Amino acid sequence: MSALIVLFNLKDASSKATYEEWAKTIDVPTASKMSCVDDFKVYRLSTVMGSDAPAPYQYCEVLQINDMSKLGEEAGSDAMKKVAAQFQTFADNPTFIISEQIA
């Protein structure tokens, strides 16, 4: 199983409440409709374990992908292009990481 992990901070002009409501009502439901996505979770990150230091990122999205070859095709749909454009209004230089489960 593979996962797409997205780490990001919000742009200064973005409201946490507005982003989180959009993630719950638009982003997750829309992306979850792609046949290549088995699960999609969004996490608000807080502190580095064992310290009071803030996490280097505010949010982490984790999409469990059952077929990486379909991801690009399905992400190119009109619905996903719209969601991706909306995401870019919130996220400041997001990092997209493709991972593969080993255990």
PyMOL commands that set and color helices and strands:
alter all, ss='L'
color gray80, all
select helices_A, chain A and resi 16-32+68-75+78-90
alter helices_A, ss='H'
color red, helices_A
select strands_A, chain A and resi 2-10+37-44+59-65+91-100
alter strands_A, ss='S'
color yellow, strands_A
deselect
rebuild
show_as cartoon
